[in-house]
């Protein structure tokens, strides 16, 4: 095989393939030319090109999220690497395995006023599980062995234990375009066996006894990938009389036994009802919670005991009541716990009372929607239940994820949002990346400010007819008109909800998207039907809603009846 003569680049290519990595997203450059040669000339790898490194990293994140497999990123030297940082931070807090590979100058040229030279080797250190620096010359004794060992170690780290991003910084000297005849697949591969961990039966029974009725147990699950085993374990627990299960819209866990609209339910409870429904033990699993209501409520409860289940990089004490950290897969632990608790069935109305509260909240929600004028809320109340079966849903941060929390999302095939660090950057690219790995339709619901932040994704060659976007055009930054920290400030319109200059019709035409729009409830019914049926090109639906009225309607939703 004729490829680059850089030994380090060929070692990286061999080991990516050996460790089962199939997808590589590169951004063009000069210093990374040897890496591009080594990877693009290997038929085992699917190599796609995304010019903008920030968008490329979020596309890789979405692709890894949907496929469940690591995705490699390759960039040139200099600030290119720094553009990966937002997506890498998101991947770190969501346990998504990205393999960041950056080309770099030889060590001796750093800080010598040579072009595109910055300190790269630990530039992403706070947000990767591990990083390594590969020298430009491997001719020293054991040079190839060191490179092989470092790359093996990095790739194993990405997918074992708590999964997450890793960084390989590859120093390369000129000439960068020199080739040689190279034998593929000659590099040593290090494997790793990680046996599944279960609690000893005696320990599971002991913990089950600690949660026995009449103790009130509340289980809350944040963002999570679909997991049928976890779903079954939670449903089994929810059948116990003293257990209630709450799931967020992006937990991707569904059962009639679950309280799935947390904010809607909590905001309609009286102070006395909240005291009566306060748990003795709260168990959390999954990622960070969207619901501000549940976080503030649990923090305010005296003497509640918090157990957190999952593989974490640190002690997570979000409620300030942490008593037990369970470093296990939630599906395994909760299955064992459900079995251990089956013998503890003393009378309790705790679970049933929560389900009654959720049912009453759903009725109140329907009444509010029936009287709700045209607004963000009204638009979401139509869109969410009418998303066709089998579509995957991505939500941008800001108001879209918060509105989705209030709706019944149980019919949606899969829901995701970048809640690792909750940034608005990269939402479009993440959804686009996920659409590459999903055979069905991927729908992104985003705000006009979030959409404008990531317009580069629309230009990607990876966009296909199975990618659709709904943009809620509510004057930009609608969340700032709702949250208390900004909604009352005189600078609101000037500095926060600043509006956008977002020519969506022209953008759609320029980038080859079908365009639909709605400015009323009636128009939304008609436009959504055409938008959903469009299958010959990607599509954008612009939904125009009144900014101030939408904020007031959302505030009114949470007011006592």
One Martini backbone bead per residue (centre of mass of N, CA, C, O) as a GRO file, in nm:
protein
  561
    1UNK     BB    1   0.095   0.037   0.025
    2UNK     BB    2   0.045   0.373  -0.061
    3UNK     BB    3   0.176   0.608   0.172
    4UNK     BB    4   0.276   0.743   0.424
    5UNK     BB    5   0.598   0.773   0.600
    6UNK     BB    6   0.456   0.805   0.874
    7UNK     BB    7   0.455   0.601   1.134
    8UNK     BB    8   0.243   0.724   1.328
    9UNK     BB    9   0.004   0.730   1.126
   10UNK     BB   10  -0.004   0.419   1.073
   11UNK     BB   11  -0.054   0.334   1.359
   12UNK     BB   12  -0.320   0.479   1.395
   13UNK     BB   13  -0.473   0.340   1.164
   14UNK     BB   14  -0.443   0.046   1.255
   15UNK     BB   15  -0.575   0.087   1.546
   16UNK     BB   16  -0.847   0.187   1.473
   17UNK     BB   17  -0.931  -0.068   1.321
   18UNK     BB   18  -0.868  -0.280   1.546
   19UNK     BB   19  -1.081  -0.112   1.749
   20UNK     BB   20  -1.351  -0.054   1.558
   21UNK     BB   21  -1.313   0.198   1.386
   22UNK     BB   22  -1.503   0.358   1.111
   23UNK     BB   23  -1.515   0.673   1.174
   24UNK     BB   24  -1.402   0.976   0.999
   25UNK     BB   25  -1.338   1.326   1.073
   26UNK     BB   26  -1.226   1.580   0.862
   27UNK     BB   27  -1.008   1.867   0.839
   28UNK     BB   28  -0.855   2.072   0.654
   29UNK     BB   29  -0.492   2.077   0.584
   30UNK     BB   30  -0.143   2.047   0.624
   31UNK     BB   31  -0.025   1.898   0.878
   32UNK     BB   32  -0.253   1.653   0.832
   33UNK     BB   33  -0.179   1.500   0.567
   34UNK     BB   34  -0.066   1.227   0.671
   35UNK     BB   35  -0.326   1.141   0.815
   36UNK     BB   36  -0.510   1.149   0.571
   37UNK     BB   37  -0.363   0.937   0.410
   38UNK     BB   38  -0.371   0.700   0.615
   39UNK     BB   39  -0.694   0.696   0.629
   40UNK     BB   40  -0.810   0.729   0.326
   41UNK     BB   41  -0.639   0.452   0.230
   42UNK     BB   42  -0.855   0.298   0.408
   43UNK     BB   43  -1.124   0.091   0.347
   44UNK     BB   44  -1.228   0.053   0.656
   45UNK     BB   45  -1.281   0.363   0.629
   46UNK     BB   46  -1.494   0.636   0.697
   47UNK     BB   47  -1.442   0.944   0.522
   48UNK     BB   48  -1.514   1.271   0.628
   49UNK     BB   49  -1.584   1.619   0.541
   50UNK     BB   50  -1.529   1.908   0.763
   51UNK     BB   51  -1.431   2.225   0.777
   52UNK     BB   52  -1.554   2.289   1.049
   53UNK     BB   53  -1.445   2.198   1.356
   54UNK     BB   54  -1.688   2.244   1.535
   55UNK     BB   55  -1.890   2.091   1.361
   56UNK     BB   56  -1.733   1.824   1.339
   57UNK     BB   57  -1.747   1.750   1.643
   58UNK     BB   58  -2.060   1.739   1.662
   59UNK     BB   59  -2.102   1.529   1.446
   60UNK     BB   60  -1.941   1.310   1.591
   61UNK     BB   61  -2.118   1.304   1.840
   62UNK     BB   62  -2.384   1.221   1.700
   63UNK     BB   63  -2.272   0.962   1.568
   64UNK     BB   64  -2.192   0.822   1.834
   65UNK     BB   65  -2.462   0.836   1.979
   66UNK     BB   66  -2.623   0.665   1.761
   67UNK     BB   67  -2.415   0.417   1.712
   68UNK     BB   68  -2.222   0.349   1.976
   69UNK     BB   69  -1.947   0.458   1.852
   70UNK     BB   70  -1.655   0.551   1.784
   71UNK     BB   71  -1.509   0.870   1.680
   72UNK     BB   72  -1.297   1.030   1.458
   73UNK     BB   73  -1.070   1.316   1.471
   74UNK     BB   74  -0.920   1.550   1.226
   75UNK     BB   75  -0.657   1.793   1.258
   76UNK     BB   76  -0.480   2.058   1.253
   77UNK     BB   77  -0.289   2.302   1.348
   78UNK     BB   78  -0.364   2.496   1.615
   79UNK     BB   79  -0.686   2.631   1.650
   80UNK     BB   80  -0.842   2.387   1.550
   81UNK     BB   81  -0.850   2.232   1.820
   82UNK     BB   82  -1.016   2.445   1.990
   83UNK     BB   83  -1.289   2.392   1.828
   84UNK     BB   84  -1.347   2.115   1.985
   85UNK     BB   85  -1.416   2.179   2.286
   86UNK     BB   86  -1.729   2.183   2.315
   87UNK     BB   87  -1.775   1.883   2.223
   88UNK     BB   88  -1.581   1.749   2.423
   89UNK     BB   89  -1.725   1.841   2.678
   90UNK     BB   90  -1.991   1.704   2.611
   91UNK     BB   91  -1.873   1.416   2.590
   92UNK     BB   92  -1.767   1.393   2.878
   93UNK     BB   93  -2.061   1.438   3.023
   94UNK     BB   94  -2.183   1.186   2.821
   95UNK     BB   95  -1.997   0.944   2.751
   96UNK     BB   96  -1.844   1.003   2.465
   97UNK     BB   97  -1.641   0.845   2.217
   98UNK     BB   98  -1.376   1.042   2.126
   99UNK     BB   99  -1.113   1.073   1.871
  100UNK     BB  100  -0.861   1.293   1.905
  101UNK     BB  101  -0.666   1.417   1.617
  102UNK     BB  102  -0.366   1.603   1.617
  103UNK     BB  103  -0.174   1.809   1.451
  104UNK     BB  104   0.185   1.891   1.479
  105UNK     BB  105   0.458   2.035   1.567
  106UNK     BB  106   0.752   2.033   1.653
  107UNK     BB  107   0.872   2.113   1.957
  108UNK     BB  108   1.098   2.329   1.860
  109UNK     BB  109   0.859   2.532   1.724
  110UNK     BB  110   0.747   2.627   1.975
  111UNK     BB  111   0.746   2.965   2.023
  112UNK     BB  112   0.888   3.058   1.712
  113UNK     BB  113   0.698   3.206   1.501
  114UNK     BB  114   0.547   2.987   1.381
  115UNK     BB  115   0.305   2.864   1.215
  116UNK     BB  116   0.061   2.711   1.385
  117UNK     BB  117   0.165   2.757   1.701
  118UNK     BB  118   0.081   2.569   1.987
  119UNK     BB  119  -0.027   2.437   2.284
  120UNK     BB  120  -0.162   2.102   2.245
  121UNK     BB  121  -0.117   1.843   2.438
  122UNK     BB  122  -0.329   1.991   2.679
  123UNK     BB  123  -0.581   2.157   2.571
  124UNK     BB  124  -0.812   1.916   2.669
  125UNK     BB  125  -0.764   1.798   2.960
  126UNK     BB  126  -1.043   1.849   3.125
  127UNK     BB  127  -1.217   1.677   2.867
  128UNK     BB  128  -1.032   1.420   2.900
  129UNK     BB  129  -0.924   1.113   2.997
  130UNK     BB  130  -0.683   1.122   2.777
  131UNK     BB  131  -0.341   1.198   2.680
  132UNK     BB  132  -0.108   1.228   2.395
  133UNK     BB  133   0.242   1.252   2.275
  134UNK     BB  134   0.377   1.239   1.951
  135UNK     BB  135   0.659   1.228   1.810
  136UNK     BB  136   0.822   1.306   1.513
  137UNK     BB  137   1.042   1.090   1.613
  138UNK     BB  138   1.102   0.714   1.597
  139UNK     BB  139   1.424   0.636   1.585
  140UNK     BB  140   1.441   0.564   1.852
  141UNK     BB  141   1.457   0.363   2.098
  142UNK     BB  142   1.134   0.238   2.105
  143UNK     BB  143   0.950   0.429   1.937
  144UNK     BB  144   0.726   0.241   1.819
  145UNK     BB  145   0.644   0.119   2.091
  146UNK     BB  146   0.547   0.377   2.224
  147UNK     BB  147   0.330   0.453   2.020
  148UNK     BB  148   0.166   0.193   2.040
  149UNK     BB  149   0.105   0.208   2.344
  150UNK     BB  150  -0.037   0.485   2.353
  151UNK     BB  151  -0.265   0.424   2.151
  152UNK     BB  152  -0.386   0.181   2.286
  153UNK     BB  153  -0.449   0.319   2.555
  154UNK     BB  154  -0.640   0.539   2.447
  155UNK     BB  155  -0.853   0.350   2.309
  156UNK     BB  156  -0.931   0.197   2.568
  157UNK     BB  157  -1.020   0.444   2.740
  158UNK     BB  158  -1.274   0.533   2.571
  159UNK     BB  159  -1.442   0.227   2.621
  160UNK     BB  160  -1.375   0.215   2.930
  161UNK     BB  161  -1.584   0.240   3.158
  162UNK     BB  162  -1.598   0.562   3.146
  163UNK     BB  163  -1.677   0.702   2.884
  164UNK     BB  164  -1.478   0.898   2.634
  165UNK     BB  165  -1.265   1.131   2.553
  166UNK     BB  166  -0.967   1.162   2.347
  167UNK     BB  167  -0.602   1.250   2.295
  168UNK     BB  168  -0.401   1.279   1.991
  169UNK     BB  169  -0.077   1.409   1.952
  170UNK     BB  170   0.081   1.471   1.629
  171UNK     BB  171   0.399   1.500   1.534
  172UNK     BB  172   0.515   1.685   1.233
  173UNK     BB  173   0.740   1.679   0.970
  174UNK     BB  174   0.915   1.781   0.717
  175UNK     BB  175   0.783   1.634   0.479
  176UNK     BB  176   0.422   1.571   0.421
  177UNK     BB  177   0.415   1.412   0.111
  178UNK     BB  178   0.554   1.156   0.171
  179UNK     BB  179   0.605   0.829   0.040
  180UNK     BB  180   0.525   0.468   0.087
  181UNK     BB  181   0.569   0.137   0.132
  182UNK     BB  182   0.306  -0.020   0.327
  183UNK     BB  183   0.220  -0.230   0.576
  184UNK     BB  184  -0.063  -0.353   0.695
  185UNK     BB  185  -0.142  -0.480   0.999
  186UNK     BB  186   0.146  -0.479   1.201
  187UNK     BB  187   0.026  -0.397   1.466
  188UNK     BB  188  -0.003  -0.409   1.785
  189UNK     BB  189  -0.272  -0.542   1.986
  190UNK     BB  190  -0.459  -0.429   2.260
  191UNK     BB  191  -0.651  -0.588   2.491
  192UNK     BB  192  -0.971  -0.589   2.684
  193UNK     BB  193  -1.116  -0.707   2.988
  194UNK     BB  194  -1.459  -0.635   3.113
  195UNK     BB  195  -1.625  -0.736   3.355
  196UNK     BB  196  -1.914  -0.765   3.480
  197UNK     BB  197  -2.096  -0.597   3.740
  198UNK     BB  198  -2.209  -0.727   4.052
  199UNK     BB  199  -2.376  -0.770   4.319
  200UNK     BB  200  -2.391  -0.917   4.586
  201UNK     BB  201  -2.658  -1.067   4.711
  202UNK     BB  202  -2.635  -0.961   5.003
  203UNK     BB  203  -2.613  -0.660   4.926
  204UNK     BB  204  -2.878  -0.633   4.774
  205UNK     BB  205  -3.055  -0.712   5.018
  206UNK     BB  206  -2.964  -0.485   5.205
  207UNK     BB  207  -3.060  -0.251   5.028
  208UNK     BB  208  -3.353  -0.341   5.005
  209UNK     BB  209  -3.413  -0.310   5.309
  210UNK     BB  210  -3.359   0.004   5.321
  211UNK     BB  211  -3.625   0.038   5.106
  212UNK     BB  212  -3.847  -0.045   5.269
  213UNK     BB  213  -4.144  -0.048   5.366
  214UNK     BB  214  -4.233   0.287   5.440
  215UNK     BB  215  -4.032   0.387   5.256
  216UNK     BB  216  -3.967   0.656   5.040
  217UNK     BB  217  -3.918   0.615   4.682
  218UNK     BB  218  -3.721   0.812   4.448
  219UNK     BB  219  -3.684   0.795   4.094
  220UNK     BB  220  -3.436   0.963   3.882
  221UNK     BB  221  -3.407   1.030   3.523
  222UNK     BB  222  -3.199   1.131   3.297
  223UNK     BB  223  -3.015   1.133   3.052
  224UNK     BB  224  -3.056   0.867   2.796
  225UNK     BB  225  -3.027   0.592   2.643
  226UNK     BB  226  -3.173   0.347   2.515
  227UNK     BB  227  -3.302   0.091   2.767
  228UNK     BB  228  -3.462  -0.196   2.819
  229UNK     BB  229  -3.346  -0.300   3.088
  230UNK     BB  230  -3.400  -0.042   3.247
  231UNK     BB  231  -3.701  -0.025   3.193
  232UNK     BB  232  -3.776  -0.291   3.336
  233UNK     BB  233  -3.662  -0.226   3.616
  234UNK     BB  234  -3.837   0.029   3.666
  235UNK     BB  235  -4.113  -0.106   3.635
  236UNK     BB  236  -4.074  -0.299   3.872
  237UNK     BB  237  -4.037  -0.076   4.086
  238UNK     BB  238  -4.310   0.083   4.025
  239UNK     BB  239  -4.489  -0.160   4.151
  240UNK     BB  240  -4.413  -0.066   4.407
  241UNK     BB  241  -4.574   0.106   4.660
  242UNK     BB  242  -4.293   0.287   4.758
  243UNK     BB  243  -4.255   0.365   4.442
  244UNK     BB  244  -4.115   0.625   4.231
  245UNK     BB  245  -4.096   0.731   3.879
  246UNK     BB  246  -3.878   0.955   3.709
  247UNK     BB  247  -3.879   1.105   3.373
  248UNK     BB  248  -3.730   1.238   3.118
  249UNK     BB  249  -3.754   1.303   2.786
  250UNK     BB  250  -3.424   1.214   2.755
  251UNK     BB  251  -3.432   0.912   2.882
  252UNK     BB  252  -3.584   0.691   2.708
  253UNK     BB  253  -3.831   0.619   2.916
  254UNK     BB  254  -4.129   0.400   2.918
  255UNK     BB  255  -4.434   0.433   3.122
  256UNK     BB  256  -4.735   0.446   3.292
  257UNK     BB  257  -4.569   0.442   3.577
  258UNK     BB  258  -4.447   0.708   3.497
  259UNK     BB  259  -4.315   1.029   3.564
  260UNK     BB  260  -4.274   1.237   3.264
  261UNK     BB  261  -4.383   1.532   3.390
  262UNK     BB  262  -4.232   1.699   3.619
  263UNK     BB  263  -4.300   2.003   3.608
  264UNK     BB  264  -4.607   1.978   3.580
  265UNK     BB  265  -4.641   1.835   3.855
  266UNK     BB  266  -4.489   2.015   4.066
  267UNK     BB  267  -4.635   2.298   4.005
  268UNK     BB  268  -4.928   2.161   4.124
  269UNK     BB  269  -4.823   2.150   4.405
  270UNK     BB  270  -4.853   2.183   4.717
  271UNK     BB  271  -4.687   2.224   5.003
  272UNK     BB  272  -4.823   1.982   5.141
  273UNK     BB  273  -4.779   1.774   4.915
  274UNK     BB  274  -4.471   1.793   4.916
  275UNK     BB  275  -4.437   1.688   5.203
  276UNK     BB  276  -4.586   1.410   5.160
  277UNK     BB  277  -4.390   1.338   4.890
  278UNK     BB  278  -4.142   1.318   5.034
  279UNK     BB  279  -3.859   1.155   5.037
  280UNK     BB  280  -3.625   0.939   5.185
  281UNK     BB  281  -3.533   0.831   4.897
  282UNK     BB  282  -3.305   0.920   4.633
  283UNK     BB  283  -3.264   0.802   4.293
  284UNK     BB  284  -3.006   0.836   4.054
  285UNK     BB  285  -2.986   0.858   3.690
  286UNK     BB  286  -2.796   0.955   3.462
  287UNK     BB  287  -2.795   1.267   3.375
  288UNK     BB  288  -2.851   1.573   3.377
  289UNK     BB  289  -3.093   1.779   3.484
  290UNK     BB  290  -3.340   1.997   3.373
  291UNK     BB  291  -3.504   2.023   3.627
  292UNK     BB  292  -3.543   2.276   3.854
  293UNK     BB  293  -3.770   2.183   4.042
  294UNK     BB  294  -3.644   1.916   4.152
  295UNK     BB  295  -3.381   2.029   4.261
  296UNK     BB  296  -3.497   2.238   4.462
  297UNK     BB  297  -3.673   2.042   4.622
  298UNK     BB  298  -3.464   1.835   4.723
  299UNK     BB  299  -3.278   2.045   4.864
  300UNK     BB  300  -3.519   2.132   5.077
  301UNK     BB  301  -3.496   1.855   5.210
  302UNK     BB  302  -3.499   1.696   5.498
  303UNK     BB  303  -3.335   1.389   5.541
  304UNK     BB  304  -3.249   1.308   5.271
  305UNK     BB  305  -3.149   1.031   5.063
  306UNK     BB  306  -2.874   0.992   4.829
  307UNK     BB  307  -2.853   0.797   4.529
  308UNK     BB  308  -2.592   0.723   4.292
  309UNK     BB  309  -2.608   0.587   3.955
  310UNK     BB  310  -2.293   0.536   3.810
  311UNK     BB  311  -2.032   0.627   3.596
  312UNK     BB  312  -1.801   0.845   3.743
  313UNK     BB  313  -1.547   1.107   3.779
  314UNK     BB  314  -1.714   1.191   4.038
  315UNK     BB  315  -1.873   1.340   4.296
  316UNK     BB  316  -2.228   1.353   4.283
  317UNK     BB  317  -2.406   1.643   4.456
  318UNK     BB  318  -2.671   1.805   4.353
  319UNK     BB  319  -2.862   1.786   4.633
  320UNK     BB  320  -2.685   1.774   4.908
  321UNK     BB  321  -2.751   1.429   4.994
  322UNK     BB  322  -2.522   1.236   4.973
  323UNK     BB  323  -2.471   0.868   5.060
  324UNK     BB  324  -2.452   0.701   4.772
  325UNK     BB  325  -2.212   0.543   4.554
  326UNK     BB  326  -2.282   0.374   4.241
  327UNK     BB  327  -2.045   0.189   4.041
  328UNK     BB  328  -2.279   0.132   3.800
  329UNK     BB  329  -2.494   0.006   3.602
  330UNK     BB  330  -2.819   0.082   3.621
  331UNK     BB  331  -2.947  -0.178   3.504
  332UNK     BB  332  -2.811  -0.370   3.707
  333UNK     BB  333  -2.878  -0.248   3.982
  334UNK     BB  334  -3.195  -0.218   3.946
  335UNK     BB  335  -3.247  -0.514   3.899
  336UNK     BB  336  -3.142  -0.613   4.172
  337UNK     BB  337  -3.322  -0.431   4.344
  338UNK     BB  338  -3.596  -0.533   4.245
  339UNK     BB  339  -3.555  -0.824   4.347
  340UNK     BB  340  -3.491  -0.754   4.652
  341UNK     BB  341  -3.786  -0.595   4.694
  342UNK     BB  342  -4.026  -0.799   4.650
  343UNK     BB  343  -4.067  -0.879   4.966
  344UNK     BB  344  -4.136  -0.560   5.001
  345UNK     BB  345  -4.503  -0.513   5.063
  346UNK     BB  346  -4.593  -0.293   5.221
  347UNK     BB  347  -4.813  -0.069   5.272
  348UNK     BB  348  -4.854   0.183   5.006
  349UNK     BB  349  -4.920   0.516   4.833
  350UNK     BB  350  -4.686   0.656   4.687
  351UNK     BB  351  -4.693   0.578   4.385
  352UNK     BB  352  -4.996   0.644   4.340
  353UNK     BB  353  -4.985   0.945   4.416
  354UNK     BB  354  -4.802   1.028   4.182
  355UNK     BB  355  -4.988   0.933   3.952
  356UNK     BB  356  -5.222   1.117   4.028
  357UNK     BB  357  -5.069   1.384   3.999
  358UNK     BB  358  -4.999   1.343   3.698
  359UNK     BB  359  -5.291   1.324   3.593
  360UNK     BB  360  -5.382   1.604   3.691
  361UNK     BB  361  -5.165   1.760   3.531
  362UNK     BB  362  -5.256   1.668   3.249
  363UNK     BB  363  -5.535   1.800   3.265
  364UNK     BB  364  -5.430   2.089   3.309
  365UNK     BB  365  -5.270   2.103   3.049
  366UNK     BB  366  -5.510   2.066   2.853
  367UNK     BB  367  -5.663   2.320   2.944
  368UNK     BB  368  -5.442   2.522   2.875
  369UNK     BB  369  -5.418   2.451   2.572
  370UNK     BB  370  -5.715   2.515   2.489
  371UNK     BB  371  -5.659   2.840   2.574
  372UNK     BB  372  -5.412   2.879   2.402
  373UNK     BB  373  -5.247   3.085   2.226
  374UNK     BB  374  -5.038   3.192   2.006
  375UNK     BB  375  -4.725   3.012   2.050
  376UNK     BB  376  -4.487   2.820   2.159
  377UNK     BB  377  -4.671   2.629   2.318
  378UNK     BB  378  -4.871   2.569   2.089
  379UNK     BB  379  -4.668   2.453   1.890
  380UNK     BB  380  -4.569   2.217   2.070
  381UNK     BB  381  -4.855   2.086   2.119
  382UNK     BB  382  -4.848   1.989   1.814
  383UNK     BB  383  -4.573   1.868   1.733
  384UNK     BB  384  -4.507   1.635   1.930
  385UNK     BB  385  -4.770   1.445   1.871
  386UNK     BB  386  -4.691   1.464   1.533
  387UNK     BB  387  -4.459   1.289   1.531
  388UNK     BB  388  -4.354   1.049   1.361
  389UNK     BB  389  -4.301   0.738   1.355
  390UNK     BB  390  -3.943   0.686   1.396
  391UNK     BB  391  -3.851   0.949   1.484
  392UNK     BB  392  -3.589   1.151   1.565
  393UNK     BB  393  -3.507   1.370   1.844
  394UNK     BB  394  -3.382   1.706   1.854
  395UNK     BB  395  -3.272   1.945   2.102
  396UNK     BB  396  -3.231   2.248   2.194
  397UNK     BB  397  -3.126   2.485   2.378
  398UNK     BB  398  -3.346   2.633   2.599
  399UNK     BB  399  -3.675   2.607   2.518
  400UNK     BB  400  -3.719   2.333   2.373
  401UNK     BB  401  -3.653   2.141   2.614
  402UNK     BB  402  -3.866   2.266   2.808
  403UNK     BB  403  -4.119   2.208   2.642
  404UNK     BB  404  -4.080   1.899   2.618
  405UNK     BB  405  -4.115   1.845   2.929
  406UNK     BB  406  -4.442   1.913   2.906
  407UNK     BB  407  -4.471   1.675   2.721
  408UNK     BB  408  -4.572   1.391   2.547
  409UNK     BB  409  -4.291   1.158   2.465
  410UNK     BB  410  -4.370   0.842   2.438
  411UNK     BB  411  -4.373   0.818   2.106
  412UNK     BB  412  -4.084   0.870   2.080
  413UNK     BB  413  -3.819   0.704   1.971
  414UNK     BB  414  -3.599   0.952   2.014
  415UNK     BB  415  -3.425   1.163   2.259
  416UNK     BB  416  -3.217   1.466   2.232
  417UNK     BB  417  -2.953   1.654   2.415
  418UNK     BB  418  -2.708   1.898   2.505
  419UNK     BB  419  -2.664   1.828   2.858
  420UNK     BB  420  -2.375   1.823   2.958
  421UNK     BB  421  -2.340   2.168   2.910
  422UNK     BB  422  -2.583   2.329   2.768
  423UNK     BB  423  -2.531   2.427   2.483
  424UNK     BB  424  -2.599   2.599   2.171
  425UNK     BB  425  -2.364   2.481   2.044
  426UNK     BB  426  -2.409   2.230   1.793
  427UNK     BB  427  -2.703   2.121   1.751
  428UNK     BB  428  -2.711   2.076   1.443
  429UNK     BB  429  -2.460   1.895   1.414
  430UNK     BB  430  -2.552   1.668   1.600
  431UNK     BB  431  -2.804   1.590   1.440
  432UNK     BB  432  -2.655   1.534   1.179
  433UNK     BB  433  -2.475   1.306   1.284
  434UNK     BB  434  -2.711   1.120   1.368
  435UNK     BB  435  -2.835   1.093   1.076
  436UNK     BB  436  -2.609   0.911   0.958
  437UNK     BB  437  -2.683   0.654   1.164
  438UNK     BB  438  -2.985   0.691   1.066
  439UNK     BB  439  -3.240   0.558   0.863
  440UNK     BB  440  -3.420   0.763   0.948
  441UNK     BB  441  -3.564   1.037   1.081
  442UNK     BB  442  -3.428   1.361   1.168
  443UNK     BB  443  -3.526   1.592   1.425
  444UNK     BB  444  -3.493   1.944   1.467
  445UNK     BB  445  -3.544   2.157   1.751
  446UNK     BB  446  -3.509   2.511   1.727
  447UNK     BB  447  -3.381   2.813   1.764
  448UNK     BB  448  -3.280   3.104   1.619
  449UNK     BB  449  -3.017   3.134   1.781
  450UNK     BB  450  -2.909   2.843   1.757
  451UNK     BB  451  -2.913   2.833   1.450
  452UNK     BB  452  -2.715   3.070   1.397
  453UNK     BB  453  -2.469   2.938   1.553
  454UNK     BB  454  -2.495   2.668   1.323
  455UNK     BB  455  -2.490   2.720   0.999
  456UNK     BB  456  -2.255   2.541   0.886
  457UNK     BB  457  -2.416   2.269   0.874
  458UNK     BB  458  -2.583   2.328   0.607
  459UNK     BB  459  -2.312   2.290   0.417
  460UNK     BB  460  -2.297   2.003   0.440
  461UNK     BB  461  -2.250   1.695   0.268
  462UNK     BB  462  -2.427   1.521   0.492
  463UNK     BB  463  -2.683   1.615   0.395
  464UNK     BB  464  -3.018   1.484   0.397
  465UNK     BB  465  -3.356   1.399   0.352
  466UNK     BB  466  -3.351   1.285   0.672
  467UNK     BB  467  -3.327   1.600   0.738
  468UNK     BB  468  -3.485   1.805   0.995
  469UNK     BB  469  -3.612   2.150   1.061
  470UNK     BB  470  -3.721   2.336   1.344
  471UNK     BB  471  -3.788   2.690   1.375
  472UNK     BB  472  -3.815   2.905   1.647
  473UNK     BB  473  -3.942   3.233   1.583
  474UNK     BB  474  -3.893   3.449   1.887
  475UNK     BB  475  -3.658   3.684   1.870
  476UNK     BB  476  -3.450   3.564   2.034
  477UNK     BB  477  -3.390   3.436   2.333
  478UNK     BB  478  -3.654   3.329   2.494
  479UNK     BB  479  -3.538   3.240   2.773
  480UNK     BB  480  -3.478   3.541   2.878
  481UNK     BB  481  -3.798   3.600   2.919
  482UNK     BB  482  -3.822   3.379   3.163
  483UNK     BB  483  -3.588   3.402   3.332
  484UNK     BB  484  -3.506   3.571   3.625
  485UNK     BB  485  -3.210   3.682   3.557
  486UNK     BB  486  -3.341   3.858   3.283
  487UNK     BB  487  -3.653   3.942   3.248
  488UNK     BB  488  -3.619   4.222   3.444
  489UNK     BB  489  -3.421   4.362   3.263
  490UNK     BB  490  -3.343   4.646   3.076
  491UNK     BB  491  -3.134   4.463   2.887
  492UNK     BB  492  -3.289   4.240   2.742
  493UNK     BB  493  -3.313   4.340   2.433
  494UNK     BB  494  -3.005   4.430   2.396
  495UNK     BB  495  -2.834   4.166   2.549
  496UNK     BB  496  -3.025   3.898   2.505
  497UNK     BB  497  -3.300   3.941   2.336
  498UNK     BB  498  -3.169   4.036   2.025
  499UNK     BB  499  -3.222   3.888   1.796
  500UNK     BB  500  -3.242   3.815   1.436
  501UNK     BB  501  -3.071   3.755   1.111
  502UNK     BB  502  -3.278   3.506   0.962
  503UNK     BB  503  -3.283   3.386   0.630
  504UNK     BB  504  -3.440   3.102   0.581
  505UNK     BB  505  -3.536   3.097   0.291
  506UNK     BB  506  -3.257   3.158   0.165
  507UNK     BB  507  -3.101   2.931   0.298
  508UNK     BB  508  -3.264   2.699   0.186
  509UNK     BB  509  -3.211   2.762  -0.110
  510UNK     BB  510  -2.893   2.764  -0.098
  511UNK     BB  511  -2.885   2.454   0.053
  512UNK     BB  512  -3.135   2.263  -0.048
  513UNK     BB  513  -3.402   2.328   0.102
  514UNK     BB  514  -3.698   2.292   0.209
  515UNK     BB  515  -3.975   2.531   0.255
  516UNK     BB  516  -4.144   2.627   0.558
  517UNK     BB  517  -4.435   2.799   0.714
  518UNK     BB  518  -4.557   2.960   1.031
  519UNK     BB  519  -4.813   3.208   1.190
  520UNK     BB  520  -5.016   2.979   1.281
  521UNK     BB  521  -5.211   2.723   1.361
  522UNK     BB  522  -5.322   2.667   1.077
  523UNK     BB  523  -5.048   2.676   0.928
  524UNK     BB  524  -4.916   2.444   1.083
  525UNK     BB  525  -5.091   2.213   0.989
  526UNK     BB  526  -5.015   2.242   0.686
  527UNK     BB  527  -4.700   2.257   0.694
  528UNK     BB  528  -4.638   1.996   0.849
  529UNK     BB  529  -4.737   1.797   0.640
  530UNK     BB  530  -4.534   1.876   0.414
  531UNK     BB  531  -4.277   1.844   0.582
  532UNK     BB  532  -4.317   1.536   0.650
  533UNK     BB  533  -4.345   1.440   0.335
  534UNK     BB  534  -4.072   1.532   0.264
  535UNK     BB  535  -3.823   1.319   0.058
  536UNK     BB  536  -3.611   1.482  -0.161
  537UNK     BB  537  -3.529   1.678   0.083
  538UNK     BB  538  -3.441   1.877   0.295
  539UNK     BB  539  -3.600   2.051   0.585
  540UNK     BB  540  -3.769   2.366   0.666
  541UNK     BB  541  -3.943   2.497   0.960
  542UNK     BB  542  -4.093   2.807   1.016
  543UNK     BB  543  -4.188   2.936   1.343
  544UNK     BB  544  -4.390   3.210   1.419
  545UNK     BB  545  -4.367   3.390   1.729
  546UNK     BB  546  -4.454   3.568   2.003
  547UNK     BB  547  -4.240   3.670   2.238
  548UNK     BB  548  -4.386   3.794   2.489
  549UNK     BB  549  -4.630   3.602   2.496
  550UNK     BB  550  -4.471   3.339   2.532
  551UNK     BB  551  -4.348   3.407   2.808
  552UNK     BB  552  -4.620   3.451   2.960
  553UNK     BB  553  -4.737   3.169   2.907
  554UNK     BB  554  -4.514   3.011   3.049
  555UNK     BB  555  -4.549   3.142   3.324
  556UNK     BB  556  -4.857   3.070   3.356
  557UNK     BB  557  -4.823   2.759   3.371
  558UNK     BB  558  -4.677   2.786   3.677
  559UNK     BB  559  -4.929   2.886   3.794
  560UNK     BB  560  -5.167   2.887   3.999
  561UNK     BB  561  -5.510   2.814   3.961
   0.00000   0.00000   0.00000
